[in-house]
Amino acid sequence: MKKLIITGAALFLLSAFAKAQAPTGLDSIIVEKYYVSNLNDQSAGIGGTPPVNSVTYRIYVDMKPGYKFEAAYGVAGHELRFSTSTLFFNNEDRGATTPTYSKANAANNTVMIDSWLSVGGACTSNMGVMKSEDNGVATVVNGDGVLQNNNALAGIPLTQQDGLIAGAPEAVQPVGITNEIMMFDAQNDGTNGPVFSTFNGSLASLNGSVGPTATNRVLIGQITTDGTFCFKLNIQLGTPTAGGVENWVESNPSSNEGTHPSLNYCYTPNLSAINSIKNSSASFSVYPNPTTDAITIDIAKAQGSDNSYTIYSVDGKVVLTKKLGSVSDRYQERVDISSVSPGLYFIELSLDGIKSTKKIIKN
């Protein structure tokens, strides 16, 4: 059974009879670029609008099999820190310091790119996984037509794989942390500043957290900002040996601590690179919209030989799909949707592997 131990001024998670051993269980800290915001995301209205070119980062503790994530902590001489040169973006609709919104609410406005800290979860009843490990089941379909950017810097688009997988995340247990975490609340007023820092607290998983896939990667935070993003991490892991723990610090390790260069990270977005990768959503239009019986797809400029479109219902089911094959210059097609039920739909256009999505309303 786990319990909280106070050692001097330090507060962090330990087993009742913890046995320190030579650290071997941490492979690295992985930073995934989850999403890049564009001008379209400012149309979300409610929930707050992320600055254009904001990058959403996800931070994972990558462990060897059999290990558990127990805490990210700060103690004297070892700071736990998340910072940005601007501000963290917080969703003002469902945002919180930890991911407590439902998966249904993740489909609203910019909820999916809220900034928060975690010990494995990405929303209620769902674990966070890298998009490349997502099983593609029940991908969130945004109901407000935002978070559609296909910028290559962020890899797989959220419209295809959302990094959520059904599971039972452990609860975040703040130990010795109070107001420090409030810059990840549901406000964008900057009141609490751009730095989360503690030398005397931890974000703990009382039962220990394991990754939901064989890679054993545990999501410990999601951060959205348009500035330089940095962190310093100190990590405690539970070992496969009963009662065993390992401690990893970002600098100046003692004889029984490990260190790894990935525990100290800074990233400044390359705006010229972001802006040189154009989102193709402006390359086609759909009209009339709303419609009662048919739409016209108008592709302003299409090239390549691997082109297609797919129409999805709001729950992700394919209504219609068609391969266009080789297309050059302008392309138009009238699509009959008179047989589908009234409601909200999405059309995804793929031009040589570059995907764009638009909303369709059927009256």
C-alpha positions, 0 to 999 in steps of 0.5 A: 500500500502506498503512502505519502512520506515527508522527507525534510522539506520535500514532499513526494511519493514513496512506497511504505518500505521503499528500496532505492536501487540503481536507476534503469527503468526510464528510457526517455521523456518523449515530447509529441507535437500534438497540434498546430493552431491556425486562423480557422481555430479562432472561429471557435468562439466559446472556449477561448481562441488559441493564438495562431501558430500555437503548438500543443505539446504532449509529454510522455514518460517512456518506461521499460516494461514492468515499471510504473510512473509514481510522481513528477516532483520538485525538491531542494536543488531539483526544480519541477518546472513548466514554462513559456515565454508567452502564456499557456492557452487554457480552454475557458469552456471545459478547461481545468488544471487536470483533464477532467472533461468527458470525451463527448465534451472533447468535441466542443470548440478547442477543449482538446488543446487545453493545457493541463497536467496528468498522470496518464489520462487525457479525459475521463475514462480515456488514457492519452497515447501518442497519435501514432499508437492510437487504435483509431477507434471512436476518433473525436469529430469536432462539432464546431469545425475547428482543430482541422489543421493538417500542418505536417509539423504535428504529424497525424491530424486530429481528424484521423487519430486523436490520441485517446484510448479507452481506459481507467486513468489514475487520479492526479494527486497534488502533494504540497502543490496549491496555487502553483498549478493555477496557470492551467485553470480555465482562464486566459487572463495571465493572472498566474503567470507563465511559469509552473514551478515547485521545489517542494511538491509533486504530482503523484499517482498513488497507485502508480500509472502504467501506459495503456500500450506495450510501449509503457508510455504515460502522459503527464502533461499537455501544454499549448503555447505560441511561445518558447516552451521549456520544462525541467522534470524529476521523476519517481518510478516504481520498479518491478521489484516489490517496494522498489523505486527509482529517482531520475533528476534533470541535473546533479544526480546523487549516487542512487539517482539517474539522469537523462538529457530529455528531462530538461527540454526547450522548444521554440517554434520555427514560425517560418517552417510552420507557415511554409506548410500550408493547410489545404482547407482553402483549396476547396469549397462546398456549396450550397451549405446548408443544403437540402438535397445536394452539394457541389464540391469545387476544388480550386486547384488539384494535382497528383494521382491519389485524390479522394473525398469522404463524407462522415456523420457526426459520430464518425460513420462513413456516409459516402466515399469516392476516389477521384484518381488523377485530377489536374487544375480545377475540379467540380462535382455535384454530390447527391445527399438527399437520402441522408438524414438531416444533421451535421456532417463532415467532408474530408478531401484528400489531395495526394495525402494532404487532408482537409475537412469542412462542415456540411449542414443538411436541412 
